[in-house]
Amino acid sequence: MKAGHDLPSRIQNAPSLLPGLELYYLGFMDLMSSRIVGMGISPIWWDLVEYYCQRKDLDAEQTDSMHYHIGAMDSVYMKHMSKK
């Protein structure tokens, strides 16, 4: 912007998160590095999500929600990566 250029479209059209959902987005981003990479990309394992929730001291409802949201985001991410 300082140079007078427009923002890239991925920034201009970035989705906004509803209040409270950043917990799950940040969890997903933190767990991205836990993937096993070999012949292909692996999903984020259930037990790693569980461990993450314990370390973050999340209650049972937040933990259930974390599993749901991580699974949903991971599914979309895996589908996107399989197209490459």
PDB file of N, CA, C and O in Angstrom:
ATOM      1  N   MET A   1       0.814  -1.180   0.000  1.00  0.00           N
ATOM      2  CA  MET A   1       0.000   0.000   0.000  1.00  0.00           C
ATOM      3  C   MET A   1       0.868   1.258   0.000  1.00  0.00           C
ATOM      4  O   MET A   1       0.522   2.255  -0.633  1.00  0.00           O
ATOM      5  N   LYS A   2       2.002   1.206   0.715  1.00  0.00           N
ATOM      6  CA  LYS A   2       2.892   2.366   0.742  1.00  0.00           C
ATOM      7  C   LYS A   2       3.423   2.679  -0.644  1.00  0.00           C
ATOM      8  O   LYS A   2       3.640   3.843  -0.981  1.00  0.00           O
ATOM      9  N   ALA A   3       3.634   1.640  -1.456  1.00  0.00           N
ATOM     10  CA  ALA A   3       4.176   1.819  -2.798  1.00  0.00           C
ATOM     11  C   ALA A   3       3.077   2.178  -3.798  1.00  0.00           C
ATOM     12  O   ALA A   3       3.354   2.374  -4.981  1.00  0.00           O
ATOM     13  N   GLY A   4       1.839   2.265  -3.329  1.00  0.00           N
ATOM     14  CA  GLY A   4       0.743   2.630  -4.214  1.00  0.00           C
ATOM     15  C   GLY A   4       0.121   1.461  -4.956  1.00  0.00           C
ATOM     16  O   GLY A   4      -0.641   1.663  -5.901  1.00  0.00           O
ATOM     17  N   HIS A   5       0.436   0.241  -4.540  1.00  0.00           N
ATOM     18  CA  HIS A   5      -0.125  -0.941  -5.171  1.00  0.00           C
ATOM     19  C   HIS A   5      -1.382  -1.379  -4.426  1.00  0.00           C
ATOM     20  O   HIS A   5      -1.526  -1.145  -3.226  1.00  0.00           O
ATOM     21  N   ASP A   6      -2.274  -2.010  -5.153  1.00  0.00           N
ATOM     22  CA  ASP A   6      -3.466  -2.574  -4.526  1.00  0.00           C
ATOM     23  C   ASP A   6      -3.082  -3.809  -3.724  1.00  0.00           C
ATOM     24  O   ASP A   6      -2.093  -4.479  -4.024  1.00  0.00           O
ATOM     25  N   LEU A   7      -3.873  -4.098  -2.707  1.00  0.00           N
ATOM     26  CA  LEU A   7      -3.664  -5.330  -1.948  1.00  0.00           C
ATOM     27  C   LEU A   7      -3.973  -6.525  -2.828  1.00  0.00           C
ATOM     28  O   LEU A   7      -4.857  -6.439  -3.681  1.00  0.00           O
ATOM     29  N   PRO A   8      -3.271  -7.646  -2.650  1.00  0.00           N
ATOM     30  CA  PRO A   8      -3.598  -8.854  -3.418  1.00  0.00           C
ATOM     31  C   PRO A   8      -5.051  -9.263  -3.156  1.00  0.00           C
ATOM     32  O   PRO A   8      -5.590  -9.015  -2.077  1.00  0.00           O
ATOM     33  N   SER A   9      -5.667  -9.884  -4.142  1.00  0.00           N
ATOM     34  CA  SER A   9      -7.078 -10.255  -4.021  1.00  0.00           C
ATOM     35  C   SER A   9      -7.330 -11.195  -2.846  1.00  0.00           C
ATOM     36  O   SER A   9      -8.393 -11.134  -2.228  1.00  0.00           O
ATOM     37  N   ARG A  10      -6.364 -12.070  -2.524  1.00  0.00           N
ATOM     38  CA  ARG A  10      -6.576 -13.000  -1.401  1.00  0.00           C
ATOM     39  C   ARG A  10      -6.651 -12.257  -0.069  1.00  0.00           C
ATOM     40  O   ARG A  10      -7.234 -12.756   0.893  1.00  0.00           O
ATOM     41  N   ILE A  11      -6.061 -11.066  -0.015  1.00  0.00           N
ATOM     42  CA  ILE A  11      -6.175 -10.252   1.198  1.00  0.00           C
ATOM     43  C   ILE A  11      -7.439  -9.407   1.141  1.00  0.00           C
ATOM     44  O   ILE A  11      -8.154  -9.282   2.136  1.00  0.00           O
ATOM     45  N   GLN A  12      -7.715  -8.827  -0.023  1.00  0.00           N
ATOM     46  CA  GLN A  12      -8.928  -8.017  -0.174  1.00  0.00           C
ATOM     47  C   GLN A  12     -10.185  -8.845   0.075  1.00  0.00           C
ATOM     48  O   GLN A  12     -11.158  -8.351   0.644  1.00  0.00           O
ATOM     49  N   ASN A  13     -10.160 -10.098  -0.353  1.00  0.00           N
ATOM     50  CA  ASN A  13     -11.337 -10.966  -0.248  1.00  0.00           C
ATOM     51  C   ASN A  13     -11.222 -11.981   0.882  1.00  0.00           C
ATOM     52  O   ASN A  13     -11.899 -13.009   0.865  1.00  0.00           O
ATOM     53  N   ALA A  14     -10.374 -11.700   1.857  1.00  0.00           N
ATOM     54  CA  ALA A  14     -10.174 -12.644   2.967  1.00  0.00           C
ATOM     55  C   ALA A  14     -11.464 -12.790   3.765  1.00  0.00           C
ATOM     56  O   ALA A  14     -12.160 -11.808   4.025  1.00  0.00           O
ATOM     57  N   PRO A  15     -11.775 -14.022   4.149  1.00  0.00           N
ATOM     58  CA  PRO A  15     -12.985 -14.218   4.962  1.00  0.00           C
ATOM     59  C   PRO A  15     -12.787 -13.641   6.356  1.00  0.00           C
ATOM     60  O   PRO A  15     -11.661 -13.549   6.845  1.00  0.00           O
ATOM     61  N   SER A  16     -13.862 -13.263   6.977  1.00  0.00           N
ATOM     62  CA  SER A  16     -13.785 -12.801   8.364  1.00  0.00           C
ATOM     63  C   SER A  16     -14.330 -13.910   9.262  1.00  0.00           C
ATOM     64  O   SER A  16     -15.232 -14.655   8.880  1.00  0.00           O
ATOM     65  N   LEU A  17     -13.774 -13.998  10.437  1.00  0.00           N
ATOM     66  CA  LEU A  17     -14.201 -15.017  11.393  1.00  0.00           C
ATOM     67  C   LEU A  17     -15.214 -14.420  12.360  1.00  0.00           C
ATOM     68  O   LEU A  17     -15.081 -13.276  12.794  1.00  0.00           O
ATOM     69  N   LEU A  18     -16.210 -15.198  12.682  1.00  0.00           N
ATOM     70  CA  LEU A  18     -17.148 -14.780  13.714  1.00  0.00           C
ATOM     71  C   LEU A  18     -16.427 -14.801  15.059  1.00  0.00           C
ATOM     72  O   LEU A  18     -15.501 -15.588  15.252  1.00  0.00           O
ATOM     73  N   PRO A  19     -16.840 -13.949  15.984  1.00  0.00           N
ATOM     74  CA  PRO A  19     -16.176 -13.922  17.290  1.00  0.00           C
ATOM     75  C   PRO A  19     -16.160 -15.312  17.933  1.00  0.00           C
ATOM     76  O   PRO A  19     -17.166 -16.020  17.940  1.00  0.00           O
ATOM     77  N   GLY A  20     -15.005 -15.680  18.466  1.00  0.00           N
ATOM     78  CA  GLY A  20     -14.848 -16.967  19.137  1.00  0.00           C
ATOM     79  C   GLY A  20     -14.267 -18.054  18.250  1.00  0.00           C
ATOM     80  O   GLY A  20     -13.706 -19.025  18.758  1.00  0.00           O
ATOM     81  N   LEU A  21     -14.390 -17.912  16.927  1.00  0.00           N
ATOM     82  CA  LEU A  21     -13.879 -18.959  16.038  1.00  0.00           C
ATOM     83  C   LEU A  21     -12.365 -18.904  15.851  1.00  0.00           C
ATOM     84  O   LEU A  21     -11.769 -19.850  15.336  1.00  0.00           O
ATOM     85  N   GLU A  22     -11.745 -17.809  16.264  1.00  0.00           N
ATOM     86  CA  GLU A  22     -10.295 -17.714  16.115  1.00  0.00           C
ATOM     87  C   GLU A  22      -9.589 -18.786  16.938  1.00  0.00           C
ATOM     88  O   GLU A  22      -8.485 -19.199  16.583  1.00  0.00           O
ATOM     89  N   LEU A  23     -10.197 -19.243  18.025  1.00  0.00           N
ATOM     90  CA  LEU A  23      -9.628 -20.326  18.828  1.00  0.00           C
ATOM     91  C   LEU A  23      -9.369 -21.555  17.955  1.00  0.00           C
ATOM     92  O   LEU A  23      -8.314 -22.182  18.051  1.00  0.00           O
ATOM     93  N   TYR A  24     -10.328 -21.891  17.113  1.00  0.00           N
ATOM     94  CA  TYR A  24     -10.234 -23.087  16.282  1.00  0.00           C
ATOM     95  C   TYR A  24      -9.307 -22.869  15.089  1.00  0.00           C
ATOM     96  O   TYR A  24      -8.581 -23.777  14.684  1.00  0.00           O
ATOM     97  N   TYR A  25      -9.334 -21.682  14.541  1.00  0.00           N
ATOM     98  CA  TYR A  25      -8.422 -21.364  13.435  1.00  0.00           C
ATOM     99  C   TYR A  25      -6.974 -21.412  13.926  1.00  0.00           C
ATOM    100  O   TYR A  25      -6.113 -21.998  13.270  1.00  0.00           O
ATOM    101  N   LEU A  26      -6.710 -20.802  15.065  1.00  0.00           N
ATOM    102  CA  LEU A  26      -5.352 -20.818  15.604  1.00  0.00           C
ATOM    103  C   LEU A  26      -4.916 -22.237  15.956  1.00  0.00           C
ATOM    104  O   LEU A  26      -3.753 -22.594  15.765  1.00  0.00           O
ATOM    105  N   GLY A  27      -5.843 -23.050  16.470  1.00  0.00           N
ATOM    106  CA  GLY A  27      -5.537 -24.448  16.735  1.00  0.00           C
ATOM    107  C   GLY A  27      -5.156 -25.186  15.468  1.00  0.00           C
ATOM    108  O   GLY A  27      -4.199 -25.959  15.448  1.00  0.00           O
ATOM    109  N   PHE A  28      -5.918 -24.940  14.405  1.00  0.00           N
ATOM    110  CA  PHE A  28      -5.609 -25.573  13.116  1.00  0.00           C
ATOM    111  C   PHE A  28      -4.226 -25.155  12.637  1.00  0.00           C
ATOM    112  O   PHE A  28      -3.436 -25.991  12.199  1.00  0.00           O
ATOM    113  N   MET A  29      -3.935 -23.866  12.720  1.00  0.00           N
ATOM    114  CA  MET A  29      -2.630 -23.390  12.269  1.00  0.00           C
ATOM    115  C   MET A  29      -1.508 -23.972  13.131  1.00  0.00           C
ATOM    116  O   MET A  29      -0.455 -24.334  12.607  1.00  0.00           O
ATOM    117  N   ASP A  30      -1.721 -24.065  14.435  1.00  0.00           N
ATOM    118  CA  ASP A  30      -0.702 -24.657  15.312  1.00  0.00           C
ATOM    119  C   ASP A  30      -0.456 -26.128  14.972  1.00  0.00           C
ATOM    120  O   ASP A  30       0.681 -26.597  15.025  1.00  0.00           O
ATOM    121  N   LEU A  31      -1.511 -26.848  14.625  1.00  0.00           N
ATOM    122  CA  LEU A  31      -1.396 -28.290  14.374  1.00  0.00           C
ATOM    123  C   LEU A  31      -0.969 -28.627  12.944  1.00  0.00           C
ATOM    124  O   LEU A  31      -0.674 -29.785  12.646  1.00  0.00           O
ATOM    125  N   MET A  32      -0.935 -27.640  12.067  1.00  0.00           N
ATOM    126  CA  MET A  32      -0.518 -27.902  10.677  1.00  0.00           C
ATOM    127  C   MET A  32       0.867 -28.533  10.605  1.00  0.00           C
ATOM    128  O   MET A  32       1.126 -29.365   9.736  1.00  0.00           O
ATOM    129  N   SER A  33       1.747 -28.146  11.504  1.00  0.00           N
ATOM    130  CA  SER A  33       3.121 -28.660  11.465  1.00  0.00           C
ATOM    131  C   SER A  33       3.221 -30.103  11.961  1.00  0.00           C
ATOM    132  O   SER A  33       4.284 -30.716  11.864  1.00  0.00           O
ATOM    133  N   SER A  34       2.134 -30.645  12.488  1.00  0.00           N
ATOM    134  CA  SER A  34       2.174 -32.016  13.005  1.00  0.00           C
ATOM    135  C   SER A  34       1.920 -33.057  11.920  1.00  0.00           C
ATOM    136  O   SER A  34       1.971 -34.257  12.191  1.00  0.00           O
ATOM    137  N   ARG A  35       1.650 -32.617  10.712  1.00  0.00           N
ATOM    138  CA  ARG A  35       1.362 -33.550   9.616  1.00  0.00           C
ATOM    139  C   ARG A  35       2.571 -34.411   9.298  1.00  0.00           C
ATOM    140  O   ARG A  35       3.709 -33.948   9.360  1.00  0.00           O
ATOM    141  N   ILE A  36       2.318 -35.660   8.959  1.00  0.00           N
ATOM    142  CA  ILE A  36       3.375 -36.548   8.496  1.00  0.00           C
ATOM    143  C   ILE A  36       3.384 -36.459   6.978  1.00  0.00           C
ATOM    144  O   ILE A  36       2.360 -36.655   6.324  1.00  0.00           O
ATOM    145  N   VAL A  37       4.546 -36.164   6.435  1.00  0.00           N
ATOM    146  CA  VAL A  37       4.673 -36.027   4.991  1.00  0.00           C
ATOM    147  C   VAL A  37       5.572 -37.145   4.487  1.00  0.00           C
ATOM    148  O   VAL A  37       6.684 -37.330   4.982  1.00  0.00           O
ATOM    149  N   GLY A  38       5.098 -37.870   3.525  1.00  0.00           N
ATOM    150  CA  GLY A  38       5.853 -38.967   2.936  1.00  0.00           C
ATOM    151  C   GLY A  38       5.456 -39.056   1.476  1.00  0.00           C
ATOM    152  O   GLY A  38       5.808 -38.195   0.670  1.00  0.00           O
ATOM    153  N   MET A  39       4.724 -40.101   1.145  1.00  0.00           N
ATOM    154  CA  MET A  39       4.229 -40.270  -0.216  1.00  0.00           C
ATOM    155  C   MET A  39       3.108 -39.273  -0.522  1.00  0.00           C
ATOM    156  O   MET A  39       2.766 -39.044  -1.682  1.00  0.00           O
ATOM    157  N   GLY A  40       2.562 -38.706   0.500  1.00  0.00           N
ATOM    158  CA  GLY A  40       1.500 -37.720   0.371  1.00  0.00           C
ATOM    159  C   GLY A  40       1.352 -37.011   1.698  1.00  0.00           C
ATOM    160  O   GLY A  40       2.125 -37.236   2.629  1.00  0.00           O
ATOM    161  N   ILE A  41       0.371 -36.167   1.773  1.00  0.00           N
ATOM    162  CA  ILE A  41       0.150 -35.407   3.006  1.00  0.00           C
ATOM    163  C   ILE A  41      -0.846 -36.164   3.889  1.00  0.00           C
ATOM    164  O   ILE A  41      -1.825 -36.723   3.394  1.00  0.00           O
ATOM    165  N   SER A  42      -0.592 -36.176   5.176  1.00  0.00           N
ATOM    166  CA  SER A  42      -1.479 -36.902   6.085  1.00  0.00           C
ATOM    167  C   SER A  42      -2.434 -35.931   6.771  1.00  0.00           C
ATOM    168  O   SER A  42      -2.161 -34.733   6.858  1.00  0.00           O
ATOM    169  N   PRO A  43      -3.547 -36.455   7.253  1.00  0.00           N
ATOM    170  CA  PRO A  43      -4.449 -35.600   8.035  1.00  0.00           C
ATOM    171  C   PRO A  43      -3.868 -35.326   9.423  1.00  0.00           C
ATOM    172  O   PRO A  43      -2.919 -35.981   9.854  1.00  0.00           O
ATOM    173  N   ILE A  44      -4.448 -34.362  10.102  1.00  0.00           N
ATOM    174  CA  ILE A  44      -4.074 -34.093  11.482  1.00  0.00           C
ATOM    175  C   ILE A  44      -4.723 -35.176  12.346  1.00  0.00           C
ATOM    176  O   ILE A  44      -5.935 -35.379  12.277  1.00  0.00           O
ATOM    177  N   TRP A  45      -3.938 -35.855  13.140  1.00  0.00           N
ATOM    178  CA  TRP A  45      -4.428 -36.986  13.903  1.00  0.00           C
ATOM    179  C   TRP A  45      -5.293 -36.546  15.075  1.00  0.00           C
ATOM    180  O   TRP A  45      -5.063 -35.501  15.682  1.00  0.00           O
ATOM    181  N   TRP A  46      -6.301 -37.374  15.381  1.00  0.00           N
ATOM    182  CA  TRP A  46      -7.241 -37.109  16.461  1.00  0.00           C
ATOM    183  C   TRP A  46      -6.530 -36.923  17.792  1.00  0.00           C
ATOM    184  O   TRP A  46      -6.845 -36.004  18.548  1.00  0.00           O
ATOM    185  N   ASP A  47      -5.564 -37.803  18.079  1.00  0.00           N
ATOM    186  CA  ASP A  47      -4.900 -37.736  19.379  1.00  0.00           C
ATOM    187  C   ASP A  47      -4.061 -36.471  19.542  1.00  0.00           C
ATOM    188  O   ASP A  47      -3.868 -36.001  20.663  1.00  0.00           O
ATOM    189  N   LEU A  48      -3.563 -35.918  18.443  1.00  0.00           N
ATOM    190  CA  LEU A  48      -2.818 -34.661  18.528  1.00  0.00           C
ATOM    191  C   LEU A  48      -3.751 -33.496  18.840  1.00  0.00           C
ATOM    192  O   LEU A  48      -3.388 -32.583  19.581  1.00  0.00           O
ATOM    193  N   VAL A  49      -4.944 -33.532  18.277  1.00  0.00           N
ATOM    194  CA  VAL A  49      -5.946 -32.511  18.600  1.00  0.00           C
ATOM    195  C   VAL A  49      -6.312 -32.621  20.078  1.00  0.00           C
ATOM    196  O   VAL A  49      -6.423 -31.611  20.773  1.00  0.00           O
ATOM    197  N   GLU A  50      -6.496 -33.843  20.549  1.00  0.00           N
ATOM    198  CA  GLU A  50      -6.848 -34.074  21.950  1.00  0.00           C
ATOM    199  C   GLU A  50      -5.749 -33.550  22.879  1.00  0.00           C
ATOM    200  O   GLU A  50      -6.037 -32.883  23.872  1.00  0.00           O
ATOM    201  N   TYR A  51      -4.499 -33.854  22.554  1.00  0.00           N
ATOM    202  CA  TYR A  51      -3.369 -33.388  23.356  1.00  0.00           C
ATOM    203  C   TYR A  51      -3.305 -31.860  23.348  1.00  0.00           C
ATOM    204  O   TYR A  51      -3.079 -31.238  24.385  1.00  0.00           O
ATOM    205  N   TYR A  52      -3.503 -31.267  22.185  1.00  0.00           N
ATOM    206  CA  TYR A  52      -3.500 -29.813  22.050  1.00  0.00           C
ATOM    207  C   TYR A  52      -4.566 -29.200  22.974  1.00  0.00           C
ATOM    208  O   TYR A  52      -4.295 -28.224  23.674  1.00  0.00           O
ATOM    209  N   CYS A  53      -5.753 -29.767  22.972  1.00  0.00           N
ATOM    210  CA  CYS A  53      -6.854 -29.266  23.803  1.00  0.00           C
ATOM    211  C   CYS A  53      -6.509 -29.379  25.291  1.00  0.00           C
ATOM    212  O   CYS A  53      -6.818 -28.481  26.074  1.00  0.00           O
ATOM    213  N   GLN A  54      -5.870 -30.480  25.674  1.00  0.00           N
ATOM    214  CA  GLN A  54      -5.465 -30.647  27.071  1.00  0.00           C
ATOM    215  C   GLN A  54      -4.436 -29.598  27.459  1.00  0.00           C
ATOM    216  O   GLN A  54      -4.521 -29.004  28.534  1.00  0.00           O
ATOM    217  N   ARG A  55      -3.458 -29.370  26.577  1.00  0.00           N
ATOM    218  CA  ARG A  55      -2.410 -28.376  26.860  1.00  0.00           C
ATOM    219  C   ARG A  55      -2.976 -26.963  26.943  1.00  0.00           C
ATOM    220  O   ARG A  55      -2.460 -26.127  27.686  1.00  0.00           O
ATOM    221  N   LYS A  56      -4.031 -26.698  26.187  1.00  0.00           N
ATOM    222  CA  LYS A  56      -4.673 -25.380  26.204  1.00  0.00           C
ATOM    223  C   LYS A  56      -5.732 -25.277  27.299  1.00  0.00           C
ATOM    224  O   LYS A  56      -6.371 -24.236  27.455  1.00  0.00           O
ATOM    225  N   ASP A  57      -5.918 -26.359  28.056  1.00  0.00           N
ATOM    226  CA  ASP A  57      -6.870 -26.406  29.162  1.00  0.00           C
ATOM    227  C   ASP A  57      -8.303 -26.091  28.708  1.00  0.00           C
ATOM    228  O   ASP A  57      -9.025 -25.344  29.369  1.00  0.00           O
ATOM    229  N   LEU A  58      -8.700 -26.672  27.572  1.00  0.00           N
ATOM    230  CA  LEU A  58     -10.047 -26.466  27.062  1.00  0.00           C
ATOM    231  C   LEU A  58     -11.016 -27.389  27.783  1.00  0.00           C
ATOM    232  O   LEU A  58     -10.654 -28.501  28.167  1.00  0.00           O
ATOM    233  N   ASP A  59     -12.237 -26.932  27.965  1.00  0.00           N
ATOM    234  CA  ASP A  59     -13.245 -27.780  28.600  1.00  0.00           C
ATOM    235  C   ASP A  59     -13.793 -28.781  27.585  1.00  0.00           C
ATOM    236  O   ASP A  59     -13.398 -28.760  26.419  1.00  0.00           O
ATOM    237  N   ALA A  60     -14.695 -29.651  28.017  1.00  0.00           N
ATOM    238  CA  ALA A  60     -15.204 -30.728  27.159  1.00  0.00           C
ATOM    239  C   ALA A  60     -15.923 -30.185  25.928  1.00  0.00           C
ATOM    240  O   ALA A  60     -15.755 -30.714  24.829  1.00  0.00           O
ATOM    241  N   GLU A  61     -16.717 -29.142  26.103  1.00  0.00           N
ATOM    242  CA  GLU A  61     -17.439 -28.574  24.957  1.00  0.00           C
ATOM    243  C   GLU A  61     -16.490 -27.944  23.946  1.00  0.00           C
ATOM    244  O   GLU A  61     -16.655 -28.126  22.740  1.00  0.00           O
ATOM    245  N   GLN A  62     -15.501 -27.208  24.430  1.00  0.00           N
ATOM    246  CA  GLN A  62     -14.505 -26.614  23.533  1.00  0.00           C
ATOM    247  C   GLN A  62     -13.691 -27.696  22.832  1.00  0.00           C
ATOM    248  O   GLN A  62     -13.351 -27.556  21.657  1.00  0.00           O
ATOM    249  N   THR A  63     -13.378 -28.779  23.552  1.00  0.00           N
ATOM    250  CA  THR A  63     -12.615 -29.876  22.953  1.00  0.00           C
ATOM    251  C   THR A  63     -13.419 -30.544  21.840  1.00  0.00           C
ATOM    252  O   THR A  63     -12.880 -30.823  20.769  1.00  0.00           O
ATOM    253  N   ASP A  64     -14.694 -30.801  22.083  1.00  0.00           N
ATOM    254  CA  ASP A  64     -15.554 -31.370  21.036  1.00  0.00           C
ATOM    255  C   ASP A  64     -15.619 -30.442  19.832  1.00  0.00           C
ATOM    256  O   ASP A  64     -15.535 -30.889  18.688  1.00  0.00           O
ATOM    257  N   SER A  65     -15.767 -29.153  20.095  1.00  0.00           N
ATOM    258  CA  SER A  65     -15.821 -28.171  19.009  1.00  0.00           C
ATOM    259  C   SER A  65     -14.494 -28.108  18.259  1.00  0.00           C
ATOM    260  O   SER A  65     -14.470 -27.965  17.036  1.00  0.00           O
ATOM    261  N   MET A  66     -13.392 -28.215  18.998  1.00  0.00           N
ATOM    262  CA  MET A  66     -12.070 -28.176  18.358  1.00  0.00           C
ATOM    263  C   MET A  66     -11.927 -29.363  17.411  1.00  0.00           C
ATOM    264  O   MET A  66     -11.459 -29.203  16.284  1.00  0.00           O
ATOM    265  N   HIS A  67     -12.323 -30.543  17.856  1.00  0.00           N
ATOM    266  CA  HIS A  67     -12.253 -31.718  16.978  1.00  0.00           C
ATOM    267  C   HIS A  67     -13.108 -31.500  15.727  1.00  0.00           C
ATOM    268  O   HIS A  67     -12.677 -31.814  14.617  1.00  0.00           O
ATOM    269  N   TYR A  68     -14.295 -30.971  15.903  1.00  0.00           N
ATOM    270  CA  TYR A  68     -15.182 -30.727  14.763  1.00  0.00           C
ATOM    271  C   TYR A  68     -14.560 -29.730  13.780  1.00  0.00           C
ATOM    272  O   TYR A  68     -14.480 -29.999  12.581  1.00  0.00           O
ATOM    273  N   HIS A  69     -14.124 -28.588  14.291  1.00  0.00           N
ATOM    274  CA  HIS A  69     -13.606 -27.535  13.411  1.00  0.00           C
ATOM    275  C   HIS A  69     -12.275 -27.923  12.762  1.00  0.00           C
ATOM    276  O   HIS A  69     -12.059 -27.655  11.581  1.00  0.00           O
ATOM    277  N   ILE A  70     -11.394 -28.548  13.527  1.00  0.00           N
ATOM    278  CA  ILE A  70     -10.120 -29.003  12.945  1.00  0.00           C
ATOM    279  C   ILE A  70     -10.404 -30.025  11.845  1.00  0.00           C
ATOM    280  O   ILE A  70      -9.805 -29.965  10.771  1.00  0.00           O
ATOM    281  N   GLY A  71     -11.309 -30.956  12.108  1.00  0.00           N
ATOM    282  CA  GLY A  71     -11.660 -31.959  11.097  1.00  0.00           C
ATOM    283  C   GLY A  71     -12.224 -31.328   9.836  1.00  0.00           C
ATOM    284  O   GLY A  71     -11.875 -31.735   8.728  1.00  0.00           O
ATOM    285  N   ALA A  72     -13.096 -30.335   9.995  1.00  0.00           N
ATOM    286  CA  ALA A  72     -13.694 -29.671   8.836  1.00  0.00           C
ATOM    287  C   ALA A  72     -12.643 -28.902   8.042  1.00  0.00           C
ATOM    288  O   ALA A  72     -12.593 -29.003   6.816  1.00  0.00           O
ATOM    289  N   MET A  73     -11.809 -28.137   8.732  1.00  0.00           N
ATOM    290  CA  MET A  73     -10.765 -27.376   8.032  1.00  0.00           C
ATOM    291  C   MET A  73      -9.751 -28.309   7.393  1.00  0.00           C
ATOM    292  O   MET A  73      -9.290 -28.062   6.278  1.00  0.00           O
ATOM    293  N   ASP A  74      -9.402 -29.379   8.093  1.00  0.00           N
ATOM    294  CA  ASP A  74      -8.429 -30.328   7.569  1.00  0.00           C
ATOM    295  C   ASP A  74      -8.956 -31.024   6.317  1.00  0.00           C
ATOM    296  O   ASP A  74      -8.201 -31.262   5.375  1.00  0.00           O
ATOM    297  N   SER A  75     -10.231 -31.346   6.304  1.00  0.00           N
ATOM    298  CA  SER A  75     -10.843 -31.977   5.135  1.00  0.00           C
ATOM    299  C   SER A  75     -10.751 -31.072   3.911  1.00  0.00           C
ATOM    300  O   SER A  75     -10.400 -31.523   2.821  1.00  0.00           O
ATOM    301  N   VAL A  76     -11.064 -29.810   4.097  1.00  0.00           N
ATOM    302  CA  VAL A  76     -10.978 -28.842   2.987  1.00  0.00           C
ATOM    303  C   VAL A  76      -9.522 -28.683   2.549  1.00  0.00           C
ATOM    304  O   VAL A  76      -9.229 -28.637   1.354  1.00  0.00           O
ATOM    305  N   TYR A  77      -8.618 -28.600   3.515  1.00  0.00           N
ATOM    306  CA  TYR A  77      -7.198 -28.448   3.192  1.00  0.00           C
ATOM    307  C   TYR A  77      -6.673 -29.652   2.416  1.00  0.00           C
ATOM    308  O   TYR A  77      -5.959 -29.501   1.424  1.00  0.00           O
ATOM    309  N   MET A  78      -7.033 -30.841   2.875  1.00  0.00           N
ATOM    310  CA  MET A  78      -6.578 -32.063   2.189  1.00  0.00           C
ATOM    311  C   MET A  78      -7.121 -32.123   0.769  1.00  0.00           C
ATOM    312  O   MET A  78      -6.401 -32.501  -0.154  1.00  0.00           O
ATOM    313  N   LYS A  79      -8.379 -31.754   0.587  1.00  0.00           N
ATOM    314  CA  LYS A  79      -8.988 -31.753  -0.743  1.00  0.00           C
ATOM    315  C   LYS A  79      -8.260 -30.751  -1.642  1.00  0.00           C
ATOM    316  O   LYS A  79      -7.970 -31.043  -2.802  1.00  0.00           O
ATOM    317  N   HIS A  80      -7.972 -29.584  -1.103  1.00  0.00           N
ATOM    318  CA  HIS A  80      -7.257 -28.551  -1.868  1.00  0.00           C
ATOM    319  C   HIS A  80      -5.864 -29.053  -2.274  1.00  0.00           C
ATOM    320  O   HIS A  80      -5.448 -28.872  -3.418  1.00  0.00           O
ATOM    321  N   MET A  81      -5.153 -29.676  -1.346  1.00  0.00           N
ATOM    322  CA  MET A  81      -3.796 -30.152  -1.629  1.00  0.00           C
ATOM    323  C   MET A  81      -3.799 -31.316  -2.622  1.00  0.00           C
ATOM    324  O   MET A  81      -2.832 -31.490  -3.362  1.00  0.00           O
ATOM    325  N   SER A  82      -4.859 -32.108  -2.649  1.00  0.00           N
ATOM    326  CA  SER A  82      -4.900 -33.237  -3.578  1.00  0.00           C
ATOM    327  C   SER A  82      -5.078 -32.774  -5.029  1.00  0.00           C
ATOM    328  O   SER A  82      -4.784 -33.525  -5.959  1.00  0.00           O
ATOM    329  N   LYS A  83      -5.546 -31.568  -5.218  1.00  0.00           N
ATOM    330  CA  LYS A  83      -5.711 -31.017  -6.566  1.00  0.00           C
ATOM    331  C   LYS A  83      -4.411 -30.505  -7.150  1.00  0.00           C
ATOM    332  O   LYS A  83      -4.320 -30.282  -8.357  1.00  0.00           O
ATOM    333  N   LYS A  84      -3.400 -30.316  -6.308  1.00  0.00           N
ATOM    334  CA  LYS A  84      -2.120 -29.781  -6.779  1.00  0.00           C
ATOM    335  C   LYS A  84      -1.273 -30.846  -7.408  1.00  0.00           C
ATOM    336  O   LYS A  84      -0.162 -30.566  -7.858  1.00  0.00           O
TER     337      LYS A  84
END
